[in-house]
Amino acid sequence: MKFLWETYVKPAAAIIAAFTAIGFCTLPIKRAAESSTVRGIDETALKAALGKGVLFGVLGGYRSLLSDFVWIKSFLEWEKKDASACVASMELATSIDPYMITFWTQGAAIMAYDIPHWKYQKLPPKLREPSALAAFKKKGAKMAYAYLDKALKIFPNDRELLTEKGQIAMDCGDDYPLAEECYDKLVATFSSDPPIYVRRTYAHILYRNGKFQKSLGVLEGVYKDADSDSPVRPIVEEQIRNLKKLLEKTQN
């Protein structure tokens, strides 16, 4: 009987109790999400919805298991394109287990890339203009930044988080100064030269921000480190030539 209790009954009871608790916790969190601004869920409202951690203290070793279930729930809501419920579940999953980096990066990607298109598709056909989608993307990017910033407070030098934020800044926010800030931190996390793909992206960001000389220095390092038969080498060589010509024009 003790074996059955410890192995099957006790874990099952804990999971059932946890899901019952989630039912009560998720409702105020969803309300907080629905009433939130473009910055995403209000931090104070979320903390109030989660309480003071009593639930998660009781869960103990089942936290990871429970966060997985909540994350799966968020994907069911993703399939329905239910933005507020999906965001609320992702927020709850990261609150239960903030050490799952994948939850943070995938959640931010959904906020930045998917939700803007869901909102755009709900517009009347006559209002579906490129400017409307661009506006939704910027709002989604801001929501993603706020979400990732919570993770970066815990893991300030995590490369996946910095890369994700920088990529969203370029793709959705059209914010190259922010992308440069992310890549400055990303490059600094490497004790030696960062991988070539990181440096090429960094050089592109510097170029977009008008920092041509610094961009040139990064590309020259890439060219030097690339294998002689690498397909990247001729592309970088052409970029270096063009940058040198541009620098000559700006200096004359």
C-alpha positions as a Markdown table, in Angstrom:
| # | Residue | x | y | z |
|---|---|---|---|---|
| 1 | Met | 0.0 | 0.0 | 0.0 |
| 2 | Lys | 2.8 | 2.4 | 0.8 |
| 3 | Phe | 4.4 | 1.7 | -2.6 |
| 4 | Leu | 1.2 | 2.4 | -4.4 |
| 5 | Trp | 0.6 | 5.6 | -2.4 |
| 6 | Glu | 4.1 | 7.0 | -2.9 |
| 7 | Thr | 4.4 | 6.0 | -6.6 |
| 8 | Tyr | 0.9 | 6.6 | -8.0 |
| 9 | Val | -1.7 | 7.9 | -5.7 |
| 10 | Lys | 0.3 | 10.8 | -4.1 |
| 11 | Pro | 1.7 | 12.2 | -7.4 |
| 12 | Ala | -1.8 | 11.9 | -9.0 |
| 13 | Ala | -3.4 | 13.7 | -6.1 |
| 14 | Ala | -0.8 | 16.4 | -6.2 |
| 15 | Ile | -1.4 | 17.0 | -9.9 |
| 16 | Ile | -5.2 | 17.0 | -9.5 |
| 17 | Ala | -4.9 | 19.5 | -6.7 |
| 18 | Ala | -2.5 | 21.6 | -8.7 |
| 19 | Phe | -4.8 | 21.8 | -11.7 |
| 20 | Thr | -7.7 | 22.7 | -9.4 |
| 21 | Ala | -5.6 | 25.5 | -8.0 |
| 22 | Ile | -4.6 | 26.5 | -11.6 |
| 23 | Gly | -8.3 | 26.9 | -12.4 |
| 24 | Phe | -8.6 | 29.5 | -9.7 |
| 25 | Cys | -5.3 | 31.2 | -10.5 |
| 26 | Thr | -5.7 | 31.4 | -14.2 |
| 27 | Leu | -9.0 | 33.4 | -14.1 |
| 28 | Pro | -7.5 | 36.5 | -12.5 |
| 29 | Ile | -4.4 | 36.2 | -14.6 |
| 30 | Lys | -6.5 | 36.1 | -17.8 |
| 31 | Arg | -8.4 | 39.2 | -16.6 |
| 32 | Ala | -5.1 | 40.9 | -16.0 |
| 33 | Ala | -4.0 | 40.0 | -19.5 |
| 34 | Glu | -7.2 | 41.3 | -21.1 |
| 35 | Ser | -6.9 | 44.6 | -19.3 |
| 36 | Ser | -3.2 | 45.0 | -20.0 |
| 37 | Thr | -1.7 | 47.7 | -22.2 |
| 38 | Val | 0.6 | 47.2 | -25.2 |
| 39 | Arg | 3.4 | 46.6 | -22.6 |
| 40 | Gly | 1.9 | 43.2 | -21.9 |
| 41 | Ile | 0.5 | 41.9 | -18.6 |
| 42 | Asp | 0.8 | 44.4 | -15.8 |
| 43 | Glu | 3.4 | 43.1 | -13.3 |
| 44 | Thr | 1.5 | 44.2 | -10.2 |
| 45 | Ala | -1.7 | 42.5 | -11.5 |
| 46 | Leu | 0.2 | 39.3 | -12.3 |
| 47 | Lys | 1.8 | 39.2 | -8.8 |
| 48 | Ala | -1.6 | 39.8 | -7.2 |
| 49 | Ala | -3.1 | 37.0 | -9.3 |
| 50 | Leu | -0.3 | 34.6 | -8.3 |
| 51 | Gly | -0.5 | 35.4 | -4.6 |
| 52 | Lys | 2.5 | 35.1 | -2.4 |
| 53 | Gly | 3.9 | 31.8 | -3.6 |
| 54 | Val | 2.0 | 29.5 | -1.2 |
| 55 | Leu | 0.7 | 27.4 | -4.1 |
| 56 | Phe | 4.1 | 26.9 | -5.6 |
| 57 | Gly | 5.7 | 26.2 | -2.2 |
| 58 | Val | 3.2 | 23.3 | -1.8 |
| 59 | Leu | 4.0 | 22.0 | -5.3 |
| 60 | Gly | 7.7 | 21.5 | -4.4 |
| 61 | Gly | 9.3 | 19.0 | -6.8 |
| 62 | Tyr | 6.2 | 19.0 | -9.1 |
| 63 | Arg | 6.8 | 22.6 | -10.3 |
| 64 | Ser | 8.5 | 21.5 | -13.5 |
| 65 | Leu | 5.8 | 19.0 | -14.3 |
| 66 | Leu | 3.1 | 21.5 | -13.6 |
| 67 | Ser | 4.8 | 24.2 | -15.7 |
| 68 | Asp | 5.0 | 21.8 | -18.6 |
| 69 | Phe | 1.2 | 21.2 | -18.4 |
| 70 | Val | 0.6 | 24.9 | -18.3 |
| 71 | Trp | 2.8 | 25.4 | -21.3 |
| 72 | Ile | 1.0 | 22.7 | -23.2 |
| 73 | Lys | -2.3 | 24.6 | -22.3 |
| 74 | Ser | -0.8 | 27.7 | -23.8 |
| 75 | Phe | -0.2 | 25.9 | -27.1 |
| 76 | Leu | -3.9 | 24.8 | -27.2 |
| 77 | Glu | -4.8 | 28.4 | -26.8 |
| 78 | Trp | -2.2 | 29.3 | -29.5 |
| 79 | Glu | -4.0 | 26.9 | -31.9 |
| 80 | Lys | -7.3 | 28.8 | -31.2 |
| 81 | Lys | -5.4 | 32.1 | -31.7 |
| 82 | Asp | -6.7 | 33.2 | -28.3 |
| 83 | Ala | -4.1 | 35.9 | -27.5 |
| 84 | Ser | -5.0 | 36.9 | -24.0 |
| 85 | Ala | -5.4 | 33.3 | -22.8 |
| 86 | Cys | -2.2 | 32.2 | -24.5 |
| 87 | Val | -0.2 | 35.1 | -23.0 |
| 88 | Ala | -1.7 | 34.4 | -19.5 |
| 89 | Ser | -0.7 | 30.7 | -19.7 |
| 90 | Met | 2.8 | 31.5 | -20.9 |
| 91 | Glu | 3.2 | 34.1 | -18.0 |
| 92 | Leu | 1.9 | 31.5 | -15.5 |
| 93 | Ala | 4.3 | 28.8 | -16.9 |
| 94 | Thr | 7.3 | 31.0 | -16.5 |
| 95 | Ser | 6.2 | 32.1 | -13.0 |
| 96 | Ile | 6.0 | 28.5 | -11.9 |
| 97 | Asp | 9.3 | 27.5 | -13.5 |
| 98 | Pro | 11.4 | 30.6 | -14.6 |
| 99 | Tyr | 14.4 | 28.5 | -15.4 |
| 100 | Met | 13.1 | 27.1 | -18.6 |
| 101 | Ile | 14.7 | 29.4 | -21.2 |
| 102 | Thr | 12.7 | 27.9 | -24.0 |
| 103 | Phe | 9.5 | 29.1 | -22.4 |
| 104 | Trp | 10.9 | 32.7 | -22.5 |
| 105 | Thr | 12.2 | 32.6 | -26.0 |
| 106 | Gln | 9.2 | 30.8 | -27.6 |
| 107 | Gly | 6.8 | 33.0 | -25.6 |
| 108 | Ala | 8.5 | 36.1 | -26.8 |
| 109 | Ala | 8.4 | 34.9 | -30.4 |
| 110 | Ile | 4.6 | 34.2 | -30.2 |
| 111 | Met | 4.1 | 37.7 | -28.9 |
| 112 | Ala | 6.2 | 39.4 | -31.5 |
| 113 | Tyr | 5.5 | 37.2 | -34.6 |
| 114 | Asp | 2.1 | 35.5 | -34.2 |
| 115 | Ile | -0.2 | 37.7 | -32.1 |
| 116 | Pro | 0.2 | 40.7 | -34.4 |
| 117 | His | -1.0 | 38.6 | -37.4 |
| 118 | Trp | -3.9 | 37.3 | -35.3 |
| 119 | Lys | -5.0 | 40.8 | -34.5 |
| 120 | Tyr | -4.5 | 41.9 | -38.1 |
| 121 | Gln | -6.6 | 39.1 | -39.4 |
| 122 | Lys | -9.5 | 40.1 | -37.2 |
| 123 | Leu | -9.6 | 43.6 | -38.8 |
| 124 | Pro | -12.3 | 44.3 | -41.4 |
| 125 | Pro | -10.9 | 43.7 | -44.9 |
| 126 | Lys | -10.9 | 47.4 | -45.7 |
| 127 | Leu | -8.6 | 48.1 | -42.7 |
| 128 | Arg | -6.0 | 45.5 | -43.5 |
| 129 | Glu | -3.3 | 47.8 | -44.7 |
| 130 | Pro | 0.5 | 47.3 | -44.3 |
| 131 | Ser | 0.6 | 50.2 | -41.8 |
| 132 | Ala | -1.9 | 48.4 | -39.6 |
| 133 | Leu | 0.2 | 45.2 | -39.5 |
| 134 | Ala | 3.4 | 47.3 | -38.9 |
| 135 | Ala | 1.6 | 48.9 | -35.9 |
| 136 | Phe | 0.6 | 45.5 | -34.5 |
| 137 | Lys | 4.1 | 44.3 | -34.9 |
| 138 | Lys | 5.6 | 47.2 | -32.9 |
| 139 | Lys | 3.1 | 46.6 | -30.1 |
| 140 | Gly | 3.9 | 42.9 | -30.2 |
| 141 | Ala | 7.6 | 43.6 | -30.0 |
| 142 | Lys | 7.1 | 45.8 | -27.0 |
| 143 | Met | 5.2 | 43.1 | -25.3 |
| 144 | Ala | 8.0 | 40.6 | -26.1 |
| 145 | Tyr | 10.7 | 43.0 | -24.8 |
| 146 | Ala | 8.9 | 43.3 | -21.5 |
| 147 | Tyr | 8.5 | 39.5 | -21.3 |
| 148 | Leu | 12.2 | 38.9 | -22.1 |
| 149 | Asp | 13.3 | 41.6 | -19.7 |
| 150 | Lys | 11.8 | 39.6 | -16.8 |
| 151 | Ala | 14.0 | 36.6 | -17.9 |
| 152 | Leu | 17.1 | 38.8 | -18.4 |
| 153 | Lys | 16.8 | 40.0 | -14.8 |
| 154 | Ile | 17.4 | 36.4 | -13.8 |
| 155 | Phe | 19.8 | 35.5 | -16.6 |
| 156 | Pro | 21.4 | 38.8 | -17.7 |
| 157 | Asn | 24.1 | 37.1 | -19.8 |
| 158 | Asp | 22.0 | 34.3 | -21.4 |
| 159 | Arg | 22.8 | 34.2 | -25.1 |
| 160 | Glu | 19.5 | 32.8 | -26.3 |
| 161 | Leu | 17.6 | 35.5 | -24.5 |
| 162 | Leu | 19.8 | 38.3 | -25.9 |
| 163 | Thr | 19.7 | 36.9 | -29.4 |
| 164 | Glu | 15.9 | 36.6 | -29.3 |
| 165 | Lys | 15.5 | 40.1 | -28.1 |
| 166 | Gly | 17.9 | 41.5 | -30.7 |
| 167 | Gln | 16.2 | 39.6 | -33.5 |
| 168 | Ile | 12.8 | 40.8 | -32.5 |
| 169 | Ala | 14.1 | 44.3 | -32.3 |
| 170 | Met | 15.2 | 44.0 | -35.9 |
| 171 | Asp | 12.3 | 42.0 | -37.4 |
| 172 | Cys | 9.3 | 43.5 | -35.6 |
| 173 | Gly | 10.3 | 46.7 | -33.8 |
| 174 | Asp | 12.5 | 48.2 | -36.4 |
| 175 | Asp | 14.7 | 49.2 | -33.5 |
| 176 | Tyr | 18.3 | 48.8 | -34.5 |
| 177 | Pro | 19.7 | 50.8 | -31.5 |
| 178 | Leu | 18.0 | 48.3 | -29.2 |
| 179 | Ala | 19.3 | 45.4 | -31.4 |
| 180 | Glu | 22.8 | 46.9 | -31.0 |
| 181 | Glu | 22.4 | 47.1 | -27.3 |
| 182 | Cys | 21.5 | 43.4 | -27.2 |
| 183 | Tyr | 24.4 | 42.4 | -29.5 |
| 184 | Asp | 26.9 | 44.4 | -27.5 |
| 185 | Lys | 26.0 | 42.3 | -24.5 |
| 186 | Leu | 25.9 | 39.1 | -26.5 |
| 187 | Val | 29.3 | 39.6 | -28.0 |
| 188 | Ala | 30.7 | 40.4 | -24.5 |
| 189 | Thr | 29.6 | 37.0 | -23.2 |
| 190 | Phe | 32.2 | 35.2 | -25.4 |
| 191 | Ser | 35.7 | 35.0 | -23.9 |
| 192 | Ser | 37.2 | 34.7 | -27.4 |
| 193 | Asp | 35.8 | 35.8 | -30.8 |
| 194 | Pro | 32.1 | 35.0 | -31.1 |
| 195 | Pro | 30.9 | 32.7 | -33.9 |
| 196 | Ile | 30.9 | 34.1 | -37.4 |
| 197 | Tyr | 27.1 | 34.2 | -37.7 |
| 198 | Val | 26.9 | 36.4 | -34.5 |
| 199 | Arg | 29.6 | 38.8 | -35.8 |
| 200 | Arg | 28.0 | 39.1 | -39.2 |
| 201 | Thr | 24.7 | 40.0 | -37.7 |
| 202 | Tyr | 26.5 | 42.4 | -35.4 |
| 203 | Ala | 28.2 | 44.1 | -38.3 |
| 204 | His | 24.9 | 44.5 | -40.1 |
| 205 | Ile | 23.4 | 46.1 | -37.0 |
| 206 | Leu | 26.3 | 48.5 | -36.7 |
| 207 | Tyr | 26.0 | 49.4 | -40.4 |
| 208 | Arg | 22.3 | 50.2 | -40.0 |
| 209 | Asn | 23.1 | 52.4 | -37.1 |
| 210 | Gly | 25.7 | 54.4 | -39.2 |
| 211 | Lys | 28.7 | 53.0 | -37.4 |
| 212 | Phe | 30.6 | 52.1 | -40.6 |
| 213 | Gln | 34.1 | 52.0 | -39.2 |
| 214 | Lys | 33.2 | 49.6 | -36.4 |
| 215 | Ser | 31.1 | 47.5 | -38.8 |
| 216 | Leu | 34.1 | 47.3 | -41.1 |
| 217 | Gly | 36.4 | 46.1 | -38.3 |
| 218 | Val | 34.0 | 43.3 | -37.4 |
| 219 | Leu | 33.7 | 42.2 | -41.0 |
| 220 | Glu | 37.5 | 42.2 | -41.5 |
| 221 | Gly | 37.7 | 39.9 | -38.5 |
| 222 | Val | 35.1 | 37.6 | -40.0 |
| 223 | Tyr | 37.0 | 37.5 | -43.3 |
| 224 | Lys | 40.2 | 36.6 | -41.5 |
| 225 | Asp | 38.6 | 33.8 | -39.5 |
| 226 | Ala | 36.5 | 32.3 | -42.3 |
| 227 | Asp | 37.8 | 29.1 | -44.0 |
| 228 | Ser | 39.3 | 29.8 | -47.4 |
| 229 | Asp | 36.6 | 27.7 | -49.1 |
| 230 | Ser | 33.7 | 29.1 | -47.1 |
| 231 | Pro | 30.8 | 30.5 | -49.1 |
| 232 | Val | 30.7 | 33.3 | -46.6 |
| 233 | Arg | 34.1 | 34.6 | -47.6 |
| 234 | Pro | 33.3 | 36.2 | -51.0 |
| 235 | Ile | 30.1 | 37.8 | -49.6 |
| 236 | Val | 32.0 | 39.3 | -46.7 |
| 237 | Glu | 34.8 | 40.4 | -49.1 |
| 238 | Glu | 32.2 | 42.3 | -51.2 |
| 239 | Gln | 30.7 | 43.9 | -48.1 |
| 240 | Ile | 34.2 | 45.1 | -47.0 |
| 241 | Arg | 34.8 | 46.7 | -50.4 |
| 242 | Asn | 31.5 | 48.5 | -50.3 |
| 243 | Leu | 32.0 | 49.7 | -46.8 |
| 244 | Lys | 35.5 | 51.1 | -47.6 |
| 245 | Lys | 34.0 | 53.0 | -50.6 |
| 246 | Leu | 31.3 | 54.4 | -48.3 |
| 247 | Leu | 33.9 | 55.5 | -45.7 |
| 248 | Glu | 35.9 | 57.2 | -48.4 |
| 249 | Lys | 32.9 | 59.2 | -49.5 |
| 250 | Thr | 32.0 | 60.2 | -46.0 |
| 251 | Gln | 35.5 | 61.3 | -45.3 |
| 252 | Asn | 35.9 | 63.4 | -48.4 |
